[in-house]
Amino acid sequence: MILEWRNSDRVRQNMYTDHLITPDEHARWFAAARTSERCRYLVFEDSTRPLGFVSFTDVSVAHRRCTWAFYLGETDVQRGTGSVMELLALDYAFGPLNIRKLCCEVFDFNASVIKLHKRFGFQEEGVLRQHFLKGDRYADVVVMARWAES
């Protein structure tokens, strides 16, 4: 299910890794993910229906910092589901994960996610200009963060 979501055009267009992921590549990632102490991967569900995916990577216990990303895998969801997902992810990061600073990077063309993050207290820390080749053009990447005390 996660591989299917991740390989959808809608999700891949907003990711650094935007090639079609093979089942073997996914299996290797999943095996590593299950044992990593620096990553947490969660499936977001509404009742018992999986709707999306949340990742917390580069978790640093010493610095109480990590990077996060999320996406809705399903498209036939209620309006506002992404907001609920972000709220619950923040609760997890600043609660059980005990993070002080939550970081993310968003392509500049993904304006709706930048706007969503700002609504939840994220601040722009900078822009990485022409940072990543997407198709035939270099895209800017907006670096954002939110602190536990925000």
MORA-V682848 format. One record per residue. N is the residue number from 1. RES is the residue in three letters. OMEGA is omega in radians with two decimals (none if undefined). NEAR is the number of other C-alpha atoms within 10 Angstrom. Layout:
BEGIN
n->{N	N}
res->{RES	RES}
omega->{OMEGA	OMEGA}
near->{NEAR	NEAR}
END
This chain:
BEGIN
n->{1	2	3	4	5	6	7	8	9	10	11	12	13	14	15	16	17	18	19	20	21	22	23	24	25	26	27	28	29	30	31	32	33	34	35	36	37	38	39	40	41	42	43	44	45	46	47	48	49	50	51	52	53	54	55	56	57	58	59	60	61	62	63	64	65	66	67	68	69	70	71	72	73	74	75	76	77	78	79	80	81	82	83	84	85	86	87	88	89	90	91	92	93	94	95	96	97	98	99	100	101	102	103	104	105	106	107	108	109	110	111	112	113	114	115	116	117	118	119	120	121	122	123	124	125	126	127	128	129	130	131	132	133	134	135	136	137	138	139	140	141	142	143	144	145	146	147	148	149	150}
res->{MET	ILE	LEU	GLU	TRP	ARG	ASN	SER	ASP	ARG	VAL	ARG	GLN	ASN	MET	TYR	THR	ASP	HIS	LEU	ILE	THR	PRO	ASP	GLU	HIS	ALA	ARG	TRP	PHE	ALA	ALA	ALA	ARG	THR	SER	GLU	ARG	CYS	ARG	TYR	LEU	VAL	PHE	GLU	ASP	SER	THR	ARG	PRO	LEU	GLY	PHE	VAL	SER	PHE	THR	ASP	VAL	SER	VAL	ALA	HIS	ARG	ARG	CYS	THR	TRP	ALA	PHE	TYR	LEU	GLY	GLU	THR	ASP	VAL	GLN	ARG	GLY	THR	GLY	SER	VAL	MET	GLU	LEU	LEU	ALA	LEU	ASP	TYR	ALA	PHE	GLY	PRO	LEU	ASN	ILE	ARG	LYS	LEU	CYS	CYS	GLU	VAL	PHE	ASP	PHE	ASN	ALA	SER	VAL	ILE	LYS	LEU	HIS	LYS	ARG	PHE	GLY	PHE	GLN	GLU	GLU	GLY	VAL	LEU	ARG	GLN	HIS	PHE	LEU	LYS	GLY	ASP	ARG	TYR	ALA	ASP	VAL	VAL	VAL	MET	ALA	ARG	TRP	ALA	GLU	SER}
omega->{-3.13	3.11	3.11	3.10	-3.04	-3.13	3.10	3.13	-3.08	3.14	-3.06	-3.08	-3.10	-3.09	3.00	3.10	-3.01	3.04	3.06	-3.10	-3.13	3.06	3.11	3.11	3.12	3.14	3.09	3.10	-3.09	3.11	3.11	-3.11	-3.09	-3.07	-3.09	3.05	-3.11	-3.12	3.00	-3.13	-3.08	3.01	3.12	-3.12	2.95	-2.95	3.13	-3.11	3.07	-3.10	-3.05	-3.01	3.12	3.08	2.99	-3.07	-3.12	-3.14	3.11	3.10	-3.11	-3.08	-3.12	-3.08	3.00	3.08	-3.14	3.05	3.09	3.01	2.98	3.10	-3.13	-3.13	-3.11	-3.10	3.11	3.04	-3.14	-3.13	3.10	3.11	3.10	3.13	3.13	3.12	3.14	3.09	3.10	3.09	3.14	-3.10	-3.06	3.07	-3.06	-3.13	3.07	3.13	3.06	-3.12	3.14	-3.03	3.02	3.07	-3.07	3.05	-3.09	-3.14	3.12	-3.02	-3.11	3.12	3.07	3.12	3.12	3.14	3.13	3.09	-3.13	2.99	3.08	3.09	3.05	3.08	3.13	3.10	3.04	-3.02	3.11	-2.95	-2.98	3.14	3.09	-3.09	-3.10	3.13	3.07	-3.11	2.99	3.10	3.12	3.12	-3.06	3.07	3.04	-3.13	-3.10	-3.09	3.13	none}
near->{10	13	16	12	19	24	18	13	12	14	16	16	17	16	15	13	11	16	12	14	15	10	11	9	11	14	13	10	11	14	10	12	15	11	10	14	13	13	18	18	17	12	17	22	12	11	7	7	10	15	23	23	20	19	17	23	19	16	20	14	14	7	10	16	23	23	19	22	17	21	21	21	23	12	10	8	12	7	8	8	15	18	15	12	22	18	14	13	20	19	14	14	23	18	12	8	17	14	21	18	18	21	21	20	22	20	22	18	13	13	12	10	17	20	11	14	21	15	11	14	14	20	18	17	14	12	16	15	12	12	13	14	11	17	9	6	9	12	17	19	20	22	19	21	21	20	16	16	7	10}
END
